[in-house]
Amino acid sequence: MMTLLTEANVSTAVVPPERSPSLTTLAAMTGYSRSTVADWLNALEDAGWVKRDRQSPGSRNPTSYTLLVGSPTAAKRDGNTDDRPARSLPS
């Protein structure tokens, strides 16, 4: 979320297309793997913190991001079926 915030327009909270990072770029910027970044983007979207407009596969246009105010916690979608607690976003 903070990495996307550095790319967003301060007035609109929209990451403009020319500054919209790819998943690979987000992974490099955060130091996390692509799969971890993808999991957290899903969690942020599910919790209402990020709105993504995904382009069709093979499109030269990047995914666009709009930053929103959502739930104070986001559960990471990891497919676990055990009773471990959901991962929360840091405060």
Secondary structure as the mmCIF struct_conf table of DSSP 4:
data_model
#
loop_
_struct_conf.conf_type_id
_struct_conf.id
_struct_conf.beg_label_comp_id
_struct_conf.beg_label_asym_id
_struct_conf.beg_label_seq_id
_struct_conf.end_label_comp_id
_struct_conf.end_label_asym_id
_struct_conf.end_label_seq_id
HELX_RH_AL_P HELX_RH_AL_P1 MET A 2 GLU A 7
BEND BEND1 ALA A 8 ALA A 8
TURN_TY1_P TURN_TY1_P1 VAL A 10 THR A 12
STRN STRN1 VAL A 14 VAL A 15
HELX_RH_3T_P HELX_RH_3T_P1 PRO A 17 ARG A 19
HELX_RH_AL_P HELX_RH_AL_P2 LEU A 23 THR A 30
TURN_TY1_P TURN_TY1_P2 GLY A 31 GLY A 31
BEND BEND2 TYR A 32 TYR A 32
HELX_RH_AL_P HELX_RH_AL_P3 ARG A 34 ASP A 46
TURN_TY1_P TURN_TY1_P3 ALA A 47 GLY A 48
BEND BEND3 TRP A 49 TRP A 49
STRN STRN2 VAL A 50 ASP A 53
HELX_LH_PP_P HELX_LH_PP_P1 ARG A 54 SER A 56
TURN_TY1_P TURN_TY1_P4 PRO A 57 GLY A 58
BEND BEND4 ARG A 60 ASN A 61
HELX_LH_PP_P HELX_LH_PP_P2 PRO A 62 THR A 63
STRN STRN3 SER A 64 LEU A 67
BEND BEND5 PRO A 72 PRO A 72
BEND BEND6 ASP A 82 ASP A 83
HELX_LH_PP_P HELX_LH_PP_P3 ARG A 84 PRO A 90
#
